[in-house]
Amino acid sequence: MEKWSRFDHNGDIKFGKLSSDNKTVTVCNGDMFGAYTETNEVLAVNDIKMLSPCKPSKMIALWNNYKALADEKGLSYPDKPLYIFKSPTSFAGPNDHIEHPTNYDGDVFFEGELGIVIGSTAKDLDNTSDAKNAIFGYTCINDVTAFGLLKNDPNFDQWTRCKGFDNFGVFGPCISTGLESKDLKIKTIINDSDVKQDYPVSDMMFTTEEIVMYLSQNMTLYAGDVICVGTSLGLGPMEKGSKVTIEIDSIGSLTNTYG
């Protein structure tokens, strides 16, 4: 397993590999998703600013992909993944501030999720083996949503609007490779102690490989693209000033403040 990060060191944007204890990072040159070399430069994590671990061309967010949440809401299981897009200006990283949108006075929800990071171009895949090979690794996601806007127009559900505000697509702190996604669990913790979500990835309707395969049949996926695989029970509104942490073992903790 390797943990890849992107960071700012004295104004220079770099990438590298985190140590097993997450205390240092070995700086790399080249392309995280292609040819790269490790340098002799090792930096303390406390001396850098962690950024979102890659720069996606797009972020795709699945809806209704967990059985427990679908059962609670009385939703049928879809035949293929259902999804929307989050805007590029929504992308944010560890410790970035999640702002309450201007001209909106409703609740803003956290959604702790697993994120798939694509490692190579994928188009029209017809099997899960090729889809697995297209997956670079996994990251933590907070798929922030202003649900009060969803039904603002009775004729059109405004998913893109309520999920697309600046800093509403939070991911990081790193990309972990070599993981079996079905073995992972997602936790969302408010203010360090209040566990709001604690659910297994194994409850998904579609596996990560199936998700990549199906989406590649609708659009070309590029290295660095991020897929939010959906959330489960426990999602809820954030209070202004609260600290929100998405935690996945073997990946790490993604922490942000809201308000």
C-alpha positions as CSV (number, residue, x, y, z in Angstrom):
1,M,0.0,0.0,0.0
2,E,1.2,3.5,-0.8
3,K,-0.3,6.8,0.2
4,W,0.1,9.7,-2.3
5,S,-0.3,13.3,-1.4
6,R,-0.2,16.7,-3.1
7,F,1.0,19.7,-1.0
8,D,2.3,23.2,-0.9
9,H,5.8,23.7,0.4
10,N,6.9,27.3,0.7
11,G,4.7,28.2,-2.3
12,D,5.8,25.3,-4.5
13,I,3.1,22.6,-5.3
14,K,4.6,19.2,-5.1
15,F,3.5,15.6,-4.7
16,G,5.0,12.6,-3.0
17,K,4.5,9.5,-0.8
18,L,3.5,9.6,2.8
19,S,5.4,7.5,5.3
20,S,3.5,4.7,7.1
21,D,3.1,6.9,10.2
22,N,1.9,9.9,8.1
23,K,4.6,12.1,9.7
24,T,6.8,12.7,6.6
25,V,6.5,12.7,2.8
26,T,9.1,11.8,0.2
27,V,9.0,14.2,-2.6
28,C,8.6,12.8,-6.1
29,N,9.2,14.2,-9.6
30,G,7.2,13.4,-12.7
31,D,3.6,12.2,-12.9
32,M,1.7,10.7,-10.0
33,F,-0.3,8.6,-12.5
34,G,2.6,7.8,-14.9
35,A,6.3,7.9,-14.8
36,Y,7.8,9.4,-11.6
37,T,11.0,9.2,-9.6
38,E,11.5,9.5,-5.8
39,T,13.9,12.3,-4.7
40,N,16.1,12.4,-1.6
41,E,13.9,15.2,-0.2
42,V,11.9,14.2,2.8
43,L,9.6,16.8,4.4
44,A,7.8,16.8,7.7
45,V,4.0,16.9,7.3
46,N,3.8,19.7,9.9
47,D,6.0,21.8,7.5
48,I,3.7,21.5,4.5
49,K,0.1,22.4,3.6
50,M,-1.8,19.4,2.4
51,L,-3.9,20.0,-0.7
52,S,-6.5,17.9,-2.4
53,P,-4.4,14.9,-3.6
54,C,-5.0,15.4,-7.3
55,K,-6.7,17.8,-9.8
56,P,-9.6,16.0,-11.4
57,S,-11.1,16.9,-14.8
58,K,-14.4,15.9,-13.2
59,M,-16.0,14.7,-10.0
60,I,-18.9,12.3,-10.4
61,A,-21.2,11.7,-7.4
62,L,-23.4,8.6,-7.2
63,W,-26.9,8.7,-5.7
64,N,-28.8,5.8,-4.1
65,N,-25.9,3.2,-4.0
66,Y,-26.2,1.9,-0.5
67,K,-28.8,-0.7,0.4
68,A,-29.4,0.4,4.0
69,L,-30.2,4.0,3.1
70,A,-32.4,3.0,0.1
71,D,-34.3,0.6,2.4
72,E,-34.8,3.3,5.0
73,K,-36.1,5.7,2.4
74,G,-38.2,3.1,0.5
75,L,-36.2,3.5,-2.7
76,S,-35.8,0.8,-5.3
77,Y,-32.4,-0.5,-6.3
78,P,-31.3,0.9,-9.7
79,D,-30.2,-1.3,-12.6
80,K,-27.2,1.0,-13.3
81,P,-25.4,3.7,-11.2
82,L,-27.3,7.0,-10.9
83,Y,-25.1,10.0,-10.7
84,I,-24.6,13.8,-11.0
85,F,-21.5,16.0,-11.4
86,K,-19.9,18.4,-8.9
87,S,-18.4,21.6,-10.3
88,P,-14.6,22.0,-10.6
89,T,-14.9,25.1,-8.3
90,S,-16.3,22.8,-5.6
91,F,-13.1,20.8,-5.2
92,A,-11.4,21.3,-1.8
93,G,-8.8,19.6,0.3
94,P,-7.9,18.9,3.9
95,N,-8.5,21.8,6.4
96,D,-10.1,24.0,3.7
97,H,-13.0,25.9,5.1
98,I,-16.5,24.9,3.9
99,E,-18.5,28.1,3.6
100,H,-22.2,28.5,3.9
101,P,-23.5,29.6,0.5
102,T,-24.5,33.2,0.1
103,N,-28.2,33.9,-0.4
104,Y,-29.2,30.5,1.1
105,D,-30.4,30.2,4.7
106,G,-31.1,26.4,4.8
107,D,-29.2,23.5,6.2
108,V,-26.0,22.2,4.7
109,F,-25.4,18.5,5.0
110,F,-22.3,16.3,5.4
111,E,-22.1,13.1,3.4
112,G,-19.1,10.9,4.3
113,E,-18.1,8.7,1.4
114,L,-15.4,6.6,-0.3
115,G,-13.9,8.1,-3.4
116,I,-12.5,6.2,-6.3
117,V,-9.5,7.9,-8.1
118,I,-8.9,6.9,-11.7
119,G,-5.4,6.1,-12.7
120,S,-5.6,5.7,-16.5
121,T,-7.9,6.6,-19.3
122,A,-11.0,4.4,-19.3
123,K,-13.6,4.3,-22.1
124,D,-16.2,1.7,-23.0
125,L,-14.9,-0.9,-20.6
126,D,-16.9,-4.2,-20.7
127,N,-15.5,-6.1,-17.8
128,T,-14.7,-5.5,-14.1
129,S,-11.1,-6.7,-14.5
130,D,-10.2,-3.8,-16.8
131,A,-12.1,-1.5,-14.6
132,K,-10.1,-2.6,-11.6
133,N,-6.9,-1.9,-13.5
134,A,-8.1,1.6,-14.2
135,I,-8.5,2.4,-10.5
136,F,-5.4,4.1,-9.1
137,G,-6.6,4.2,-5.5
138,Y,-9.1,5.5,-3.0
139,T,-9.6,8.7,-0.9
140,C,-12.0,10.2,1.6
141,I,-14.9,12.4,0.5
142,N,-17.2,14.9,2.1
143,D,-20.0,15.3,-0.6
144,V,-21.4,18.5,0.9
145,T,-25.0,19.2,-0.1
146,A,-27.4,22.1,0.4
147,F,-30.5,20.0,0.4
148,G,-32.9,22.9,0.9
149,L,-32.4,23.9,-2.8
150,L,-33.2,20.5,-4.2
151,K,-36.9,21.1,-4.6
152,N,-36.7,24.9,-5.0
153,D,-38.3,24.5,-8.4
154,P,-41.2,22.0,-8.4
155,N,-40.4,21.0,-12.0
156,F,-36.7,20.2,-11.7
157,D,-34.6,18.6,-8.9
158,Q,-31.6,20.8,-8.6
159,W,-28.9,18.3,-7.7
160,T,-26.1,20.1,-9.4
161,R,-26.9,23.4,-7.8
162,C,-27.2,22.0,-4.2
163,K,-24.0,20.0,-4.6
164,G,-21.9,22.4,-6.7
165,F,-21.1,25.3,-4.4
166,D,-17.5,26.3,-3.9
167,N,-15.7,23.9,-1.5
168,F,-18.6,21.4,-1.5
169,G,-16.5,18.6,-3.1
170,V,-14.0,17.9,-0.4
171,F,-11.5,15.1,-0.8
172,G,-8.2,13.8,0.7
173,P,-6.0,13.8,2.7
174,C,-4.3,11.3,0.3
175,I,-4.9,8.6,-2.3
176,S,-4.2,5.1,-0.9
177,T,-3.4,2.3,-3.4
178,G,-3.5,-1.4,-3.1
179,L,-6.7,-1.6,-1.1
180,E,-9.7,-3.9,-1.3
181,S,-12.5,-1.4,-1.2
182,K,-15.1,-3.9,0.0
183,D,-13.2,-4.3,3.3
184,L,-13.4,-0.5,4.1
185,K,-15.6,1.3,6.5
186,I,-16.5,5.0,6.5
187,K,-17.0,7.1,9.6
188,T,-18.2,10.7,9.9
189,I,-17.3,12.4,13.2
190,I,-18.4,15.8,14.4
191,N,-16.2,17.8,16.7
192,D,-13.9,14.8,17.3
193,S,-16.3,12.7,19.3
194,D,-19.8,12.6,17.9
195,V,-19.9,9.7,15.4
196,K,-22.7,10.4,12.9
197,Q,-21.9,7.7,10.3
198,D,-20.3,4.3,10.6
199,Y,-21.0,2.0,7.7
200,P,-19.3,-0.6,5.5
201,V,-18.5,-0.2,1.8
202,S,-19.7,-3.8,1.3
203,D,-23.3,-2.6,1.6
204,M,-23.0,-0.9,-1.9
205,M,-25.3,-2.0,-4.7
206,F,-22.5,-1.6,-7.2
207,T,-18.9,-2.5,-6.5
208,T,-16.2,0.0,-7.2
209,E,-15.2,-2.0,-10.3
210,E,-18.8,-2.1,-11.6
211,I,-19.1,1.7,-11.1
212,V,-16.0,2.4,-13.1
213,M,-17.1,0.0,-15.8
214,Y,-20.6,1.4,-16.2
215,L,-19.4,5.1,-16.0
216,S,-16.8,4.5,-18.7
217,Q,-19.6,3.4,-21.0
218,N,-21.2,6.8,-20.6
219,M,-18.1,9.1,-20.7
220,T,-14.3,8.9,-20.9
221,L,-12.6,8.7,-17.5
222,Y,-9.2,10.3,-17.1
223,A,-6.4,9.8,-14.7
224,G,-7.1,11.9,-11.6
225,D,-10.9,11.8,-12.0
226,V,-12.8,11.2,-8.8
227,I,-15.9,9.2,-8.3
228,C,-17.9,9.6,-5.0
229,V,-19.6,6.3,-4.6
230,G,-22.5,7.5,-2.5
231,T,-23.3,7.7,1.2
232,S,-25.4,5.7,3.7
233,L,-27.3,6.1,6.9
234,G,-26.5,9.0,9.2
235,L,-26.0,11.9,6.9
236,G,-27.1,15.2,8.4
237,P,-26.9,18.9,8.7
238,M,-23.7,20.7,10.0
239,E,-23.8,23.4,12.6
240,K,-21.8,26.5,11.8
241,G,-18.4,26.3,13.5
242,S,-18.4,22.6,13.6
243,K,-15.5,20.4,12.8
244,V,-16.3,17.5,10.4
245,T,-14.0,14.5,9.9
246,I,-14.4,11.7,7.4
247,E,-12.3,8.7,8.5
248,I,-11.5,5.6,6.5
249,D,-9.0,3.1,7.9
250,S,-5.9,2.6,5.6
251,I,-6.6,6.0,4.0
252,G,-6.7,8.5,6.8
253,S,-8.9,11.4,8.1
254,L,-10.2,14.3,6.1
255,T,-11.0,17.2,8.4
256,N,-12.7,20.6,7.6
257,T,-14.6,23.3,9.5
258,Y,-18.0,24.5,8.3
259,G,-19.6,27.9,8.5
